[in-house]
Amino acid sequence: MTAAPTLRASGFAKGEIAGKVTLITGGTAGIGLATARRLVAEGGKVMTAARARDRARRVVAELDTDQAAFQQVDVSDEAAVAALIEATVERFGRIDCLFNNAGVEGTVGPMAAWSADDVDEVLSVNVKGAFLCMKHAAPRMQPGSLIINTSSLLGTIPMPLAAPYAASKAALLSLTRSAAAELAERGISVIAICPGVVDTPMMDRVSHAAGAPKPALAEMVCPSRRVMSPDAVAEVVASLLGAKGSVETGSALRVGPDAVEPIGA
């Protein structure tokens, strides 16, 4: 695996992102929305996708309708995913980057607190959803394209109060490696990012359910012991898109407030 890269988008020329088309699932809040904003600001084109439509109009209007669009999708529904891919290509002509960012947290608590339905939903969205998006997007992507999967630091450490969620994120790391091996001959890179505690609506819900503020959660699980901004994660995504080939395909990157490094480095 390559040495720890320096991933910061601020040093990139706009031409490296301008005109590139990125499909972002989970794109109307948190990391997905921050990434959409960042890429549009750099001249990119973005298809945002999410299950709920309530924020979609506001988000697209904010981003600029010439460069951004929205498609409602449940990523666990294969027909809906296939329609999303077609809608993206129809609107923007191609897909240069797939950002698999859709995810659900499930329940916060010991295994006894998790219902079978909770587990099914977490695995269906977090793992099956990413798989389906890669399955249908990859055939429409050209050599040099990029797939980024949002895993989590929790997929690399024991997490007794969120075991199914952590397992889903660990599975996504394996899925990333397998997809990278399969798609390498087509010149498509697949990379996983593993942020810690990020200041998102999902983490707001987790914090409320756990009865602990986000800084306390970060103290428990993050090497930095700090809560990250979604903008910091978006900057890494923009860096990966702009710096083609800078990170070995199949890599999993630990994303912290001040450092990005390959897992296992």
N, C-alpha and C positions, 0 to 999 in steps of 0.2 A: 504494500500500500504506500501511496505517496506520502511525503512529509507533510506536516500540518500546513495547510495553505493559509494565506492571508486573504480573507474574503470580505472586502468592503467595496460597495458599489460606487462610492463617492469619487473614486479615481478613474472611472470608466468614461470614455467618450460616449455621448448620446447615441452615436451611430451604431454602437455595439448592441443596443437594445431597441433602438428606434425601428419601427416597422415589424418587429417580431410579434408573433401571435401566441399568447399564453392562455390556456384554459385552466381556470382556477375553480376547483370544487370547494365548497365551504367558503365562498368568496364574498359574502355580504357582511361578515363580522370578523373581529379578531385578526389573526394572522393573515387570513385570506383577503380581507378588505384592505389591510395595510399594504399587502403585496400588490394588489390591484392599483391602489393609489400610486405606489412607487413606480410601477412599470409604465403606467400612463404618463406620469410626470417625465419619464425618460423617453417618451415617444413610442412606447409599445402599444399594442392592441390587446384587449383583454376580453375574454368571455367569462363572466362570473356565473356560477351555478350554485344553487342551494335548494333545500326542500321548501323553505318558506318564502313567500313572495312579499311579505310585509315591508321589508327594507329595500326591495329590489329597485323600485322606481327612484327612490331617493339616492341610492348608491350610483345608479347609472347616470342620473342627472348630474350628480356631483363630479363624476369622473370625466364626463364629456361623451355624449352619445355617438360621436364619430369614431371614437377609439374604444368604446366599451359597450357591451351588451349583456343581457341576462337571460338565462334559460332555467326554468324550474326543473329540478331533477331529484329523484331519490336514487342515490348511487347504488343501492342494493337491488334496484329494478333494472334488469338487463336491457329491456326494450327502451326504457327511459334514457339509459346511458348511451345506447346506440343512437337515439334521436339527438342527444346532446352533441355527440361528435359530428353528426351530419349538419346540425345547425351551426356549429362553429365553423366548419369548412365552408358552408354556404355563405355565411356572413363575412368571413375574413379571408377565405381562399386557401388556408392551410393551418396547420398546428405546429409551431416550433417548440413549444414547451407545454407539457401537461404537469400541473401542480396538484397532486392528489392531497388535498388538505381537509376534505370533509371528515368529520369525526364526531362521535358522541362519547360521553363519559360514563354513562350508566349510573350505577349506585355507588355511594361512598359508604363503606362499611365492611365488616368481615364477610366471609363467604356465606354465612347463614342469612345475611341481609339481601343477598342477590337472588332474584327469581330466575327461573329458566328463561323467561321472556327478556329480562334485562341482559342476560348473557348473549342470547340470540341477536338482540339488536346491536350490541357492541361489536360482535364479531361480523355481523352482516354489513354494517356500515364501514367499520374501520379496516376490515381485511377484504371481504368479498367486494365491497365497493371499489377499493383501490385496484383490485384485480380486474374487475369488469372495465374500469376506465382504461387501464393499460391494454387489455385485450382488444378493445374497440378503437382506441386512439393510435396505437402503434402502427397498424397498417396504413394509416393516413399520414404518417410522419416520415420526413426525409432524413437521409444521413446528416449527422450533425445536430439532430434534434435532442431534446433533453426531457427526461421524466424525473420529477422530484416528489418524493413521498414524505409526508410529515409523520414521522414516528415520534418518539418521545424519550427523554432521559429515563422515564419510568419503565421503558421496555428493556432497560439494561441493568436494572437493580431490583431487589426484592421489594414488593409493594403490597403488604398484607391487607390494606384496606381498599384496594382497587385491583384485586388479582386479575379479573377478566380483562379490564382495560389494559393493564400492563402486559398481559399475554397477547392482546391484540396488537399492541405496538411492537412487541418482540417478533410476532409473526410477520409484521410488515417489514422488518429488517431482513428476515429470511426471503420474503417475497421479492424484495429489492435485489438481493444477490442473484436469485434465480432468474428474474427478468433481465438483469444486466447481462448474465451469461447468454441467455437466449437471443437478446437483441443486439449483442455486440457485432455480429456479422453484418447487421444492417446499419451500423454506425450510429445507433441510438444509445445514449448514455442514460443510466438509471442510478439515482443517488438518493439516499435517505438523510433527512435532517432530524436531529434529536434535541429539541429545545428542552429546557427545564421548566420552571414555573413562569408562565407568561401572563401578562395582565390582559386577559380576555374575558368575554362573557361566560365562557365555559368555566374558567377558573373562578369567576365570581360565584357560580353555582356550587362548585366544589368547595370553596371556602365556606359558603353558607351551610352546606350539608355537614361539613366536618367540624363546624363551630370554631374555626381557627382562621385568623387573618392570613392573607396571601404571603406576607413576609415571614410568618411563622412556618408556613408550608415550605417556603424556599429554604429556610434554615434547616429543615429536616432532610431535604432530598437533593439540593443543588450544591455542587462543589463551590460555586461562587457565593451561595447563601443569599442571593439577590433575586428579586422579581425582574423579569425582562420586559421590555416594551415590545409590542407587536412590530413596531417599526424596525427594531434591531433584527428580528427574524426576517422581515421583508428585505432588508438590506442584503442579507446573506443570499436569499433567493435571487435577487437582482444580480448579485455578484456571480452566482453560478451560471445564470443565463447569459450575462455579458462576457464572462471569461471562459469561452468555450474550451473544453479539454483541460481545464486547470485542475480538475479533481478526477481521480481514477473511477471509472464506472464500477458500480457495486459498492462504493464506499458508504459508510454511515458516519455522519459528522455530528459530533457533540457541539451544540450551539449554546454558548454562554454570553453574558453581557459584554465581555471583553475579549473573548477568544473563540476560535472555531478550530476544532481538531478532529482527526479521524478517531473513531472509537477503536480502542486497542492500541493506539499509538503511545 
